[in-house]
Amino acid sequence: MISKRKSPVDRIKDSLVDIPASVLNHLPEGYKRFGNVMVLYLPDILTPYCKRIGEQYLKEFGVEAVINIKRVYGDLRIPDAELIAGIKRDAIYKENSVIYEFDPLHIMFSPGNKHVRKVIADDINKNDVVVDMFAGIGYFSIPAVKKEPDIKVYAIEKNATSYHYLIKNIKQNHAENNIIPVYGDCRNIYIGNVATKIFMGYFGNTIKYLPYALNFASKNCVIYFHDVMDRSNGLDRSMCNIKNVIKNTEFIINGDMETMIVKEVSKTMVHGMIRIPVSKKNDKDSQYIRDSH
């Protein structure tokens, strides 16, 4: 009988004989690899052993750095992360024809969003004008340009570290002629009613940003609204909230809203996306909403 080949994580467990089995059983099966950087999400019970664990991942996978992310905090979704083995270095991740470079100690990247990045890019049309309100390192902006090289994108980002890598990724993906990086809070940025597509790739009470999205919308526009939602009725509740916000503006929802579940966030919560087609009620410019922070 041929024995089943052990997984890399099982081999790592076998090598960590100095850690009690009752503790080692909490070692997650999952991990993320970005080129020569490995990212782990170790539970607190493994914290005293994280350096030893990191060394074994370094050896097993032949990477240059192993990082442990304890949690993610704040509206900028900054990871509480630690280098537990190897040397500090940027991560490089290739997805389809896009190259993303980022600092995994300070920036989150979710390979689980690969499908939705493609869905949005595939919905882009020639000569679209896009406003990416939460551009990050170019998660959605760059795939859109790869799909349609004639579009213009205003990529807004207020996190200085993310903005640094946004500039870097625009250059190495040869998108300088298409993507205009804008540093600042999208609520305080004025571009005009130019957007035919608006990306709202934000987590956490995204609805409060919807009136500001309409500041960028042209007479006919599609908004891609993301948020963390309750698994059972979150999409329906979000669509109800969206209708309530838009009815008090100079826009109407012009067609059916389309929904998709991007990925699970927890047992009860999901990352959901809603595609919102909007049109102006009349030809007058909508009132620009400003906010002071």
Secondary structure, 3 states (H helix, E strand, C coil): CCCCCCCHHHHHHHHCCCCCHHHHCCCCCCCEEECCEEEECCCHHHHHHHHHHHHHHHHHHCCCEEEEEEEEECCCCEEEEEEEEECCCCEEEEECCEEEEECCCCCCCCHHHHHHHHHHHHCCCCCCEEEECCCCCCCCHHHHHHHCCCCEEEEEECCHHHHHHHHHHHHHCCCCCCEEEEECCHHHCCCCCCEEEEEECCCCCHHHHHHHHHHHEEEEEEEEEEEEEECCCHHHHHHHHHHHHHCCCCEEECCCCEEEEEEECCCCEEEEEEEEEEEECCCCCCCCCCCCC
